Amino acid sequence: MPLLRMPDSAFHPGHLVMVDIPGRTLESDTAAFLRRNHIRAVCLFRRNLGTETEVRRLVADLHDVLGPHALIGIDQEGGSVVRATFLPQAPAAMALGAIDDEALAEAVGAAVARGLRSLGINWNFAPVLDVNNNPANPVIGERSFGADPARVSRLAAAWMRGSLREGVACCVKHFPGHGDTHVDSHHALPMVDKSMAELEALELLPFRMLLSGPDPAPAVMTAHIVYPRIDANHPATLSRPLLTTVLRETMKYDGVVITDALFMKAVHERWGHARAAVMALQAGADMPLAQGSEHEQSLAVQAIEAALREGDLLPEQVLRAQARLQALARRFPVAPRAYPSDERAADDLLMRQAWARGLRALGGATPPALDQPLEVVTQASVASDGVSEAGVPADRVAALFAGHADVHLRTVPDLTHPSALDSPAGEPRRLRVLVSNQRRRYPAAAAGWAVDLHLVLWNPFQAEDIAAPALVSWGHAEGALDAVRRWLTGELEAGAGLPVPLGIHLRPAA
């Protein structure tokens, strides 16, 4: 196709597509693929991140290939959704929601950005604006600042201010809201049967706040969710009524709109990469996130090219998208900045203090006496679910109880199995501590499990599944585990105040 001329550069369909890459180095064949398809946006994942030195080299090589308008993105939300785990680890949004301190949220957002900027990464897919008002939500949970849209708005806005001040673009997500789903869109297509008025009263409130004003969020990510009363045939990612009518026209948003990953089953199984990439642009998005094989990613670029040639996409549509993306890259260039050791140490301390401030004891939970015989039950290992990082292995759980004199550690393959906590026959009764560290809720049988203390290291709503006093950490980063260890030895008290309703079924401590 003939090139569509911009004032300062030539347009190519590949400019609109974000891809992922294999490995921890930029191999020559991958670099050739990126150049051949005129790609300028890459999203990095855990598999791409080796040592800090390796990541800086990778980002520098990508910048060289992608060009001056490169966009290098990552999911560095905090909590269990972090990719660069060697940087100071931010508390989960819900931990910040529990503390409810805007100054702290802003400081954490700035510290996250300083770490990313030191690597050369210029686009962070955070903060999450989803209002987690559904305890059964399988994918958001502690990634949300809470169940109150006003609190979510305030804290997310503060977090974003910190990030923008340090030179890293934010991307708020997942428009128009992923907090009230029973289905994970990585695995299936969720449906939320709410009217526009109901969305306006809850889910859209944080987006309205952060996408407007003198310094709105520079980018927003779409949700793969169908709202049948607004668009019965398409998820928000592919919905013109939501992306153009609501977001662009009604809310007057003129920043970058990027899709959630098109390889997720909610979209991929129904429309595929190529068709979905075009449909997203038609709906009002600027950049399809087309992860997948090089073949699939090439098909997405080719589909956009064909749609332009055949008139299914208009030149003015893609040129507007091009202009928004270039403006984002100019405002937030790939420009690595030094991260002095004293600044890094201060950021790490900030994160650890925030984790400690967010710790919450429910149902009258108190630490067991150091000489109390304990049975500690946990899962042997917890693999990554593709969204969050891997959970806490059993040896690190055991380390939490190093200050206790008599601890029997019992590991099970899967804590979500109904028989996971069946008591072994013939063993003397010890004070039983259950350490949960997987995302899913417990089975119905868990309501009858004999548990004396429940350490909830991940999904806070697991506290409602077991009738026992609970300690909620909102995550399992080093700072969270250190806070839990200090609480267990009596060095640290847990705070009060919750960002979501918890404790309905808790049994008070004996």
N, C-alpha and C positions, 0 to 999 in steps of 0.2 A: 504494500500500500504506500502511497506517497506520504512523506512526512508532513505532519501538521505543525506549522511553525509557531513557536512561542516567541515572545520578544527577546529572550536570552538563551533559548535552547530549542532543540528539536524534540518533538514528542515521539515516544514509542510506547505501545501498549504495555510493555514490560515495566515501564516506570510506575504503573499503578498496582503492581502485584508484589506482595510480601511473601517470601519463601523461607523455608528452613534449609539447613545444610547438614551433611553427615560429618561426624568426627570432630576432633579438637584442633585440627589444623585445616587451612584452606588448601586443599589439593589442587593440582593444576587442572584436572578435568572439571572440578566444581567451579573454579575461577573462569574457565572457558565457557561453561554453561551460563554463568551469571552475565558475562560480557555478551555472549551470543544473543541472550534474551533481553538485554538492556535492563536487567534487574538493578534496583538501587535500594531495596529494603529487605533486610534479613532479620528473622527472629531467632534468638539463641535459646537453647534448652539445656537441661542438665547434661545431656550427652556431649555437648559442645564445650563444656567448661572443665578444664584441667586446673593447673596451678594458676596463680595470678599472672605470672610471667607468660604462661601459655595463652591465657585469655587476652592479655594486652597485645600479644603478637597476632593472634587471630583477628582481633578488632582492627588493628592497623592494616593487616592484609586485606580485610574486607573493605575498609575505607578506600584503599588504593584501587580496588576493582570496581566498587560501586560508584565512586566519584564524589564530587564535592557536595552533592545533595543526598548523601547516604543517610539512611535511617536504620539504626541498629537497635532492635527492641528486645525486651526481656520481661518476664513476670517476676518482679521483686517486690511483692506485696508486703511481706512480713509474715510472721507465724510459720506455718508449714508450707506456704507457697513462696518459696525463694529458690532461685537457681544458683546464684553465687553465694554458696554457704560459707565461703572463707571470709566474707566481709562481715562487719558487725551485724548481728542478726536482730532485726527489728521485731518487736512484739506483734502478735496478730492484731488486726483491726479491732476485734472484739475485746482484747485485753485493754486497748486504749479506750474502747467504749466503756469498760468497767471503771476505769480511772476518771474519764470524762474531764480531761484537762486539755484545753485547746493549745496552750503554750507547749505542752509536752508533745501533742500530736504534730505540731509544726516542727518542733526540734527533731522528732523522729523522721518525718518526711525529708527534712534537710539532710540528715545523716545518711539516710538511704541513698539520696542523690549524690552526696559526696563520694560514697563508695563506688557507685556506678560510673560517675564521671571520671574517677581515677582509672577506670578500665577503658574509657572511650565510648561507653554506651550512652546514647543520647535520648532513648525513648523507653519509659517504664510503663507497662500496662497496669497501672494502679493510680489512685486508690479505687477500691470497690465501693460503689454507691448502692448496692443492693440492700434493701431493708429486709433483714432476715426475720420475718414474722411467722415463718412456718417451721416448727421444730423438726418436721420430717424431711426438711430440705437435705438432699444427699450430697450437695456439691458446694454450697456457700458456707453455712455454719459460721465458724469463728473468723472467716474471711470478711464478714460484715461487721460494721461498727455497732450494730444492734438492731433492735426491733422498733425503735422510735425514729421516724424520718427526720425530725428536727435534730436529734443527736447525731445521726448519720451525716446530715448536711454540714453541721458545724465542725465536726472532727475531720471529715474528709476534706473540707475546704481548707482547714488549717494545715493538714498533711500536705495538700497540694501546694499551698503557698511556700512551704519549706522546700519542696522539690523544685519548683520553678525558680526560686531565688538562687538555687545552686546550679542551675543551668541544665536540668534534665526535664524533658517534656513528660507530662502526665497523660494518661489515657484512662478516663473514668469508664467504669463498666458495671453491669452489662445492660445497655439500654433496650427496652424501657424498664427493666427490673427482673432479676433472677431470684429474688428472695422468697417467693411463694410458690415454689415448684416441688413436686414429689418425685421428679425424674431428673437425672443428670443428663444434660444435652450431649455429653461425650458419648453416651450409649444409646439414647433414644430421643424422640422429639417431644419435649414437654408441651403441655397445653394449660393455659391459665384462663379460666372463664370469668374474666372481669370486664366491666364496661370501661369506657374512656373516663367516665366520672370517678369510678373506683380507683383507676390508676392515678388520676390527678390528685386524689385524696391521700395517697400513700406512696406508691412506687416512684412516681414522677417528681415528687417534691425535691429530693436531693439533686436530680438532674436539672430541674429548673433553676436551682440556686447556683450550681457550679458551672452551668453552661451559659450563664448570663452575667451581666455586670461588666465593670471596666476591664477585668482580666479573667475571662472565662477559661475553662479547661481547653487546652489546645487540641485535644482529641477525645473521641468517645468510641467505645467498642460496643457492637451490637450483640443482642442475645438471640440464640437459636430457640425461640419460644413462640408458639402460635397463640395469638389472642383472638379467638374466633369471633368475638363480637366486634372486632375492628377489622380483621382480615382473616377470614376462615381458611384461606388456601395457602398462606405463606407464613413462615416464622418471621420475626421482626427483621432479621438479617436480609430477607428478600422482599420485604413488604414496603411498597411505595406509600400506602396510607400512613405507616408509622415513620419511615425515614424521611420522606419528603413532606407529606401533609403535616404531621405532628412536629417532627424534629426541625426540619428546615423552615417550613412556612409559619406554623403556629408559634414555635419556640424561638424562631429567628436565629437558629444556630448556624454559623458559617465556618466552623472549624473543621478539622479532619474527622471523617467517619470511617473507621476501619471495622471489618467484620471480625467476629470470633472465627476460630479456625474452621475452614470449610471441610477439613478432613473428618471432623466430628460426625458421628453417625446420624445425628439429628438432621443434618443437611446432606452429607455425602451419599447416604444410602438412597435418598430420594431424587437428588438432582445431579450429583457428581460435581467434581471440581470445575470443569469447563463451563457447564451451563450455569452453575451457581455463581461463578465469578461475574458473568455478564448480568445475571438477574440482580445481583447486589448493586452493581453500578447503575442499572436501570432504576432500582428502587431509591437511590440517593446516596449510596456509599461512595467513598473515594478510593478505597484500597481493599481488595479481597485478600485475606490471609490464606494463601493457598499452599499449605503444607502438603507434603507428600513426596512421591518419587520425582526425579527430574522429568520423567515422561509426563506425569500428571501436572506438574507445574508448567511445563511447556504447553500442554493442552489448554491451560487457563489463559496463558498469554495469547495463544493462537485464536481462542474463542473470542477474546476481546477484539482482536484484529479483524476477525471475520464479521463480528457484529457491527463494527464501524464501516466496513466495506459494504455490508448489505443494508445499512440504514437502521439496524436495531438499536444501535447506540449513536447518538448525535455528536459531532465534533465538539460542540459547545459543552456537552456534558463532561467529556473526558478532559477538556482543557481547563474547566473549572476545578476538577479533581486534581489535575496536574499543578495548577496554581496553588491550591491549598497545601499540597504536599511539599512543594518547593518552599513555601512560606514557613512551614514547620521546620524544615531542614535548615533554613537560613537562621531562624531564631534560636534553634538548638543544634549547633553544629557538632560534628564528631570532633571533639577537642579535648583529649585526655589532660587531666590536671593532676598535679602532685597530691599525694595523700600522706602528709608528714606523720611520723609515728606518734607524736603527741596528740595530734588531732584525731587520729584513728583510735588511740587508747581512750580519749574522751568520749568518742562516739560509742565505743564498746561499753564503757561504763554507763552511759546514758541508757543504752538498750537494756542492760542488766537491771538497772534501777527501775526501769519501766516494767519489765517482767515481774519484778518483786512487788511493785505497787499494785499490779493487776491481780495478784493471787487472791482467791476467794474461798472461804470455808462455808459450807452449807450444812444445815441440819445439826448444828452444834458440833461439827467435826473438831477434834483435838488430836494432836500428835500422840502416838502411843508411847508409853514409858520406854526408856532406852533399854531396860532389862526385861521388858515384856516379850515372852516367846511369840514370834510372828510366823505366820504362813503368808508369803507374798506370792500371789498368782498373777501371771502375766503371759502375754503371747511371746513365743520364742523369737519371732522376727516379724517385721511388718514391711512388706514391699511397697514401693511407690505405687499410687493408683493412677499415675499419669498426670495428675493435677498437683498433688502435694508431694513433698519429699518423703522418703521412707521414714517409718516410725522408729520407736526406740527399741533396740535389741535388748534381750534379756540381761546381758552383762551390764549394760548401763542402768537398767532398772535396779539390779542388785546393788550397784554403787550408791544409789540413793539411800540405802539402809546401812551404809558402812559404820555409822555411829551406834547401831543397835547390836546388842550382845548375842542374840539368839534368833537367827533368821533362817527359815527354810524356804528356799525359792522353788516354786513349782511352775513349770512352763507348760503351756498347752499350744497345740498347732493353730487353733482358731478360736478366739474368744467369742465369736458370734455363733458358734455351734451351741445348740440348746443344752448339751451335756457338759459344757466346758468347765463348770464349777461343781460337778458332782463330787462329793467328798470321798476321798480314798478310804476304803474300809480298814478298820483297825488302827487308824492313826489317832493319837491324842489330839484333842481340840486345842488349837492355837488361835490367837487373834488374827483374823483373816483380813488381809489387805489386798484388794483387787486393783491392779494398775492397768488401766485401759489406754490403748494408744492406737486404735484403728478408727477410721472415719465412720463406719456404719453404726447404726443403732443396734442395741442388743435385742435378742429374740424375746418373745413374750415370757418364756420360761425364766428369764432373768429376774423377774419380779419376785420369785421365790428363792433366789440364791441367798445363802447364808453369808453375808459380807458384813464386816464390822467397820471398815473404812474403805472408801472408794476414791482412788486418785485418778482424776479425769484429766488426762494429758492431751486430749485432742478435741473431739467433738463435745462441747459442753452439754448438749442435750442428752448425752448418755447418763448424766446425773439423775435424770428423771426415770430411767429404766430400772433402777435398782434401789430398793428401800434401805438405804444406808447413808450415814453422814458422808459428805464428799468434799474433797479439795479440788478446785478447778484451776488449772494453770493456763488454759486457752492455747496451749501449744507445747512443743517439746524441744525447742532450741536450747542451747547451752544455758542461756540466761534463765529460761523457764525451769529447767531441771535443777539448776543451782538454787533457785528460790524454793522449789519443793523440798530439796534436801535440807535447807536451812529451817524450813517450817517443821520438818520431821524431827529435827534435833532441838527444837524450841528456840532457835536463834531469831526467827522471823515470825511475825504475826500476819495473818491474812486480813485483808481489808473488807469493807462492806460496800454495797451498791452493785447492782447487776444491770447490764445493758439489754438483757433478754429475760423473760420470765423463766425462772428455774425453781426447782425444789418442791413441786406440787406433790410428788409421791415419796419424798424423803422420809425415812424413819429417823426420829431424833436419836442422838447419841445416848447410850445407856449411862 
